Amino acid sequence: MSEPTPLTCEETFRRLDDYVDRALPAEERRQVEAHLATCVDCAREYRFEQSVIDHVRGAVRRLDVPPDLSRKVAEQLDQAKRKPE
């Protein structure tokens, strides 16, 4: 396996949201990880973005939602999938 192509700070920054969301392809993920391992500024930005996401996820888990909300959302998603484009 070859070494990932190095990314610039700008290229890394553009990928951080998808990296935090675990939505990058494997090769791009490796490139971002390699850059974060060597760039203090980008690593700091990543830690900040990750902490914001973690905070939001924690806050959402503490929300009281109506018991049938999950069912209603699932029904709406099913209906949207069935609609022809």
C-alpha positions as CSV (number, residue, x, y, z in Angstrom):
1,M,0.0,0.0,0.0
2,S,1.4,3.4,-1.0
3,E,1.7,6.4,1.2
4,P,-1.3,8.8,1.1
5,T,-0.7,12.0,-0.9
6,P,-0.1,14.8,1.6
7,L,-2.9,17.4,1.9
8,T,-2.5,21.1,2.4
9,C,-4.2,22.8,5.4
10,E,-6.9,24.1,3.1
11,E,-7.6,20.7,1.6
12,T,-7.7,19.2,5.1
13,F,-10.0,21.9,6.4
14,R,-12.5,21.3,3.5
15,R,-12.7,17.7,4.5
16,L,-13.0,18.1,8.3
17,D,-16.8,18.0,8.5
18,D,-16.9,14.8,6.5
19,Y,-14.0,13.4,8.6
20,V,-15.8,14.2,11.8
21,D,-19.0,12.6,10.4
22,R,-17.0,9.5,9.3
23,A,-18.1,10.1,5.7
24,L,-14.8,10.2,3.9
25,P,-13.6,7.4,1.7
26,A,-10.7,5.4,3.2
27,E,-8.0,7.0,1.2
28,E,-9.1,10.6,2.0
29,R,-9.5,9.6,5.7
30,R,-5.9,8.4,5.8
31,Q,-4.8,11.6,4.1
32,V,-6.6,13.7,6.7
33,E,-5.2,11.6,9.6
34,A,-1.7,12.0,8.2
35,H,-2.1,15.7,8.0
36,L,-3.6,16.0,11.5
37,A,-0.7,14.0,12.9
38,T,1.7,16.7,11.7
39,C,-0.2,20.0,11.7
40,V,-0.9,21.5,15.1
41,D,-3.3,24.1,13.7
42,C,-5.5,21.7,11.8
43,A,-5.4,19.2,14.7
44,R,-6.7,22.0,17.0
45,E,-9.5,22.8,14.6
46,Y,-10.4,19.1,14.3
47,R,-10.5,18.8,18.1
48,F,-12.8,21.9,18.3
49,E,-15.2,20.6,15.6
50,Q,-15.3,17.2,17.3
51,S,-16.0,18.7,20.7
52,V,-18.9,20.7,19.2
53,I,-20.4,17.6,17.6
54,D,-19.9,15.6,20.9
55,H,-21.6,18.4,22.8
56,V,-24.6,18.6,20.4
57,R,-25.0,14.8,20.5
58,G,-24.9,14.8,24.3
59,A,-27.5,17.6,24.4
60,V,-29.8,15.8,21.9
61,R,-29.7,12.6,24.0
62,R,-31.0,14.5,27.0
63,L,-34.0,15.9,25.1
64,D,-37.5,14.6,26.0
65,V,-39.3,13.7,22.8
66,P,-42.8,12.4,22.4
67,P,-42.9,8.6,22.5
68,D,-44.3,8.2,18.9
69,L,-41.9,10.7,17.3
70,S,-39.5,8.0,16.1
71,R,-42.4,6.1,14.5
72,K,-43.6,9.2,12.8
73,V,-40.2,10.1,11.4
74,A,-39.7,6.5,10.2
75,E,-43.1,6.6,8.4
76,Q,-42.3,9.9,6.7
77,L,-38.9,8.5,5.6
78,D,-40.6,5.4,4.2
79,Q,-43.2,7.5,2.3
80,A,-40.4,9.7,0.9
81,K,-38.5,6.7,-0.4
82,R,-41.6,5.4,-2.2
83,K,-42.3,8.6,-4.0
84,P,-41.2,8.6,-7.6
85,E,-38.6,11.2,-8.5
